[in-house]
Amino acid sequence: MAMTGKKVVYVEGDSIDKIFYKNIKYLNENLFYGKKTCDKVKDFVDSCPGSIGIIDHDYNSECTNPNIVMIDYYSIENIILCHDSRFLPLKMKLILYTFLTPIRNSKYRVFSSKIIRDKKKRPVGFSLKKEKQCHHEQFNMYIKRKIISSNTFFKYKKLKKITKLFINYYKQINLTNSKIWYIEDLHMKLLSLIHI
């Protein structure tokens, strides 16, 4: 989809999402604005004719506006988890949970995580826990329809906070301060996988 002239692109999420989309060849000449929520993106696109919106495929996302594109993942973090090998330790922990308990149980549960530290506060591990708490029942239809296998679990499950904490852990154990290394690297690997 080649574009002529600059368009305004509203992106759901924070600055990381904006950086990711701005690096896509056909979009990089446009003006990008990050909006925290899907509803805000929809409102801005509706009020600004000719603008484009990019939203996550999360629990609240439904859209009929042809100028709004929904990615085929719950969020950018799910793309990273699915396709970046540095996140394999986190993915393996999640796979263990889905095999220890049937996928039908895991997909409704909320997961939490924390960085394990030694006495000197240095990171020494990353723990994952499946909470007793389930996602709000209003999302059950989305979960039932979208999460039907291990692959779709990683694409459509709400794993954003866990993935962000793992990114923080990874940066600490590898002594990197970059906030966006994973987005820049991912962009180079995944252009052919993102359908927008």
Secondary structure, DSSP 4 states (H G I P E B T S, - for coil): ----S--EEEEESSHHHHHHHHTSTTTTTSEEEEESSHHHHHHHHHHSTT-EEEE--STT-----TTEEE-SSSSHHHHHHHH-GGGHHHHHHHHHHHHHS-HHHHTTEEEEEEEEE-TT--EEEEEEEEEEEE--GGGHHHHHHH--SHHHHHHHS--HHHHHHHHHHHHHHTT---SSHHHHHHHHHHTTT---
